[in-house]
Amino acid sequence: MRLAIALLGAYLLGSIPFGYLLGRLRGVDLRAVGSGNIGAANAFRNLGRRWGVLTMVLDIGKGVAGAVLGRILLDDPWPIAAGAAVMIGSIFPVWMHFRGGKGVAAAGGVVIGLLPWVALVLLPTWLVVVGVSRITSLAAIITALAFTPLAWLFGYDWQYVVLAGLISLLVLVRHRANIGRLLAGQEARIHLGGKGNSPTPDA
């Protein structure tokens, strides 16, 4: 029963479409502008820096909350199942007809909640890549590739290394179109000064 409650609760937390809700507060439907994605990158470009950052923080927060819920209700290694449920909810939210974001920020929250030592490396890496390249998809791809090796290097149990591998694979699959645009030199950049984007969406 506790497992069912934890998984359902984590999925519903992940399903909260913060980007969509904040966009509606601003009179913008993120599904109809930019990339059509309800994640932080599209919010950043079409709602402005403040709202994009708020979307990212809230999405990270729901990942942390789902992981903590798993920690509270379940014994190791089952909290990883709650972490996976948050990711699934973020990408396939029931409230949005199962069409959500790419799950990167929620994944970051799960990493903070379940693999904090890895988070201490991945989050600064993400910030540096975004700051230098201004391409959020590139940062997501680089951190996804580094996630599993870092989980292994920090000595986490094999179940957590497997979770890292699954999250990494899911992030990479969700970014397959972005990878193609990066290779072609056509990926969009965010404007760190505020609202705005280049012609091709990156998230």
C-alpha positions as CSV (number, residue, x, y, z in Angstrom):
1,M,0.0,0.0,0.0
2,R,2.8,2.4,0.9
3,L,4.5,1.7,-2.5
4,A,1.2,2.4,-4.3
5,I,0.7,5.7,-2.4
6,A,4.3,6.8,-3.0
7,L,4.2,6.0,-6.8
8,L,0.8,7.7,-7.3
9,G,1.8,10.7,-5.2
10,A,5.1,11.1,-7.0
11,Y,3.4,10.7,-10.4
12,L,0.8,13.4,-9.6
13,L,3.5,15.7,-8.3
14,G,5.4,15.3,-11.5
15,S,2.2,15.9,-13.5
16,I,1.8,19.5,-12.2
17,P,2.3,21.6,-15.4
18,F,4.0,24.6,-13.8
19,G,5.1,26.1,-17.1
20,Y,1.6,25.9,-18.5
21,L,0.0,27.4,-15.4
22,L,2.5,30.2,-15.2
23,G,2.0,30.9,-18.9
24,R,-1.7,31.2,-18.4
25,L,-1.1,33.7,-15.6
26,R,0.7,35.8,-18.2
27,G,-2.0,35.2,-20.8
28,V,0.2,32.9,-22.9
29,D,-0.4,29.3,-23.8
30,L,3.1,27.8,-24.1
31,R,1.7,25.0,-26.2
32,A,0.9,27.5,-28.9
33,V,4.2,29.5,-29.0
34,G,7.9,28.7,-29.6
35,S,8.6,25.0,-29.4
36,G,5.1,24.3,-28.0
37,N,6.8,22.7,-25.0
38,I,5.6,23.6,-21.5
39,G,9.1,23.3,-19.9
40,A,11.4,26.0,-18.5
41,A,13.3,26.7,-21.8
42,N,10.2,27.6,-23.7
43,A,8.9,29.6,-20.7
44,F,12.2,31.5,-20.5
45,R,12.0,32.5,-24.2
46,N,8.3,33.4,-24.4
47,L,7.4,34.5,-20.9
48,G,10.7,36.2,-19.9
49,R,13.6,35.4,-17.6
50,R,11.8,35.7,-14.3
51,W,9.0,33.4,-15.3
52,G,11.4,30.9,-17.0
53,V,13.5,30.7,-13.8
54,L,10.4,30.3,-11.7
55,T,9.2,27.5,-13.9
56,M,12.6,25.7,-13.6
57,V,12.7,26.1,-9.8
58,L,9.1,24.8,-9.4
59,D,9.9,21.8,-11.7
60,I,13.0,21.0,-9.8
61,G,11.0,21.3,-6.6
62,K,8.5,18.7,-7.7
63,G,11.3,16.3,-8.5
64,V,12.8,16.9,-5.0
65,A,9.3,16.5,-3.4
66,G,8.6,13.2,-5.2
67,A,12.0,11.8,-4.2
68,V,11.5,12.9,-0.5
69,L,8.0,11.3,-0.6
70,G,9.7,8.1,-1.6
71,R,12.3,8.4,1.2
72,I,9.6,9.0,3.8
73,L,7.3,6.1,2.7
74,L,9.7,3.5,1.4
75,D,12.8,1.7,2.3
76,D,15.8,1.5,0.1
77,P,16.1,0.9,-2.8
78,W,12.4,1.7,-3.5
79,P,12.6,5.5,-3.4
80,I,14.1,5.2,-6.9
81,A,10.7,4.0,-8.1
82,A,9.2,7.3,-6.8
83,G,11.9,9.2,-8.6
84,A,11.1,7.4,-11.8
85,A,7.4,8.2,-11.2
86,V,8.1,11.9,-11.0
87,M,9.9,11.8,-14.3
88,I,7.1,9.9,-16.0
89,G,4.5,12.4,-14.6
90,S,6.6,15.4,-15.8
91,I,6.8,14.0,-19.3
92,F,3.4,12.4,-19.5
93,P,1.1,14.5,-17.2
94,V,-2.4,13.2,-16.9
95,W,-3.7,16.8,-16.7
96,M,-2.3,17.7,-20.1
97,H,-3.4,14.7,-22.1
98,F,0.0,13.1,-21.4
99,R,1.9,15.8,-23.3
100,G,4.4,17.4,-21.0
101,G,7.9,18.7,-21.0
102,K,11.2,17.0,-21.5
103,G,11.6,16.2,-17.8
104,V,15.1,17.8,-17.4
105,A,14.3,20.1,-14.4
106,A,12.2,17.4,-12.7
107,A,15.1,14.9,-13.2
108,G,17.4,17.5,-11.6
109,G,15.1,17.5,-8.6
110,V,15.2,13.7,-8.4
111,V,19.0,13.8,-8.5
112,I,19.1,16.3,-5.6
113,G,16.7,14.2,-3.6
114,L,18.2,10.8,-4.2
115,L,21.8,11.3,-5.3
116,P,22.9,14.6,-3.7
117,W,26.7,14.1,-4.3
118,V,26.0,13.7,-8.0
119,A,23.8,16.8,-8.0
120,L,26.7,18.9,-6.6
121,V,28.6,18.1,-9.9
122,L,25.7,18.1,-12.4
123,L,23.9,21.3,-11.5
124,P,27.0,23.6,-11.7
125,T,27.9,21.8,-15.0
126,W,24.5,22.6,-16.4
127,L,24.8,26.2,-15.3
128,V,28.2,26.6,-16.9
129,V,27.2,25.0,-20.2
130,V,24.1,27.2,-20.4
131,G,26.1,30.3,-19.4
132,V,28.7,29.7,-22.1
133,S,26.6,28.3,-24.9
134,R,23.2,29.7,-24.1
135,I,21.8,26.3,-25.4
136,T,19.7,24.6,-22.8
137,S,19.4,21.4,-24.8
138,L,23.2,21.1,-25.0
139,A,23.4,21.4,-21.2
140,A,20.8,18.8,-20.7
141,I,22.5,16.3,-23.1
142,I,25.9,16.8,-21.5
143,T,24.6,16.3,-17.9
144,A,22.6,13.3,-19.0
145,L,25.7,11.7,-20.5
146,A,27.7,12.4,-17.3
147,F,25.0,11.3,-14.9
148,T,25.4,7.5,-14.9
149,P,29.3,7.5,-14.7
150,L,29.1,9.9,-11.8
151,A,26.6,7.8,-9.9
152,W,29.0,4.8,-10.3
153,L,32.1,6.9,-9.4
154,F,30.4,8.2,-6.2
155,G,29.7,4.6,-5.1
156,Y,25.9,4.6,-5.1
157,D,24.3,1.2,-5.0
158,W,23.7,-0.5,-8.3
159,Q,19.9,0.2,-8.2
160,Y,20.7,4.0,-8.2
161,V,23.2,3.6,-11.0
162,V,20.4,1.8,-13.0
163,L,18.0,4.7,-12.2
164,A,20.7,7.1,-13.4
165,G,21.0,5.2,-16.7
166,L,17.2,5.1,-17.2
167,I,16.9,8.8,-16.6
168,S,19.8,9.6,-18.8
169,L,18.4,7.5,-21.6
170,L,15.0,9.1,-21.3
171,V,16.4,12.6,-21.4
172,L,18.5,11.7,-24.5
173,V,15.5,10.2,-26.3
174,R,13.4,13.3,-25.5
175,H,16.2,15.4,-27.0
176,R,16.8,13.4,-30.2
177,A,15.5,16.2,-32.4
178,N,17.7,18.6,-30.5
179,I,20.8,16.4,-31.1
180,G,20.1,16.6,-34.9
181,R,19.8,20.4,-34.8
182,L,23.0,20.7,-32.7
183,L,24.9,18.6,-35.2
184,A,23.6,20.8,-38.0
185,G,24.5,24.0,-36.1
186,Q,20.8,25.0,-36.1
187,E,19.9,24.8,-32.4
188,A,18.3,27.9,-30.8
189,R,19.9,29.9,-28.0
190,I,18.2,31.5,-25.1
191,H,18.7,35.2,-24.4
192,L,20.0,35.5,-20.8
193,G,18.9,39.1,-20.7
194,G,15.2,38.2,-20.9
195,K,12.5,37.3,-23.4
196,G,13.4,36.3,-26.9
197,N,14.6,33.4,-29.0
198,S,16.3,32.5,-32.2
199,P,14.3,31.0,-35.0
200,T,14.5,27.3,-34.2
201,P,13.2,26.0,-30.8
202,D,15.6,24.0,-28.6
203,A,13.2,22.6,-26.0
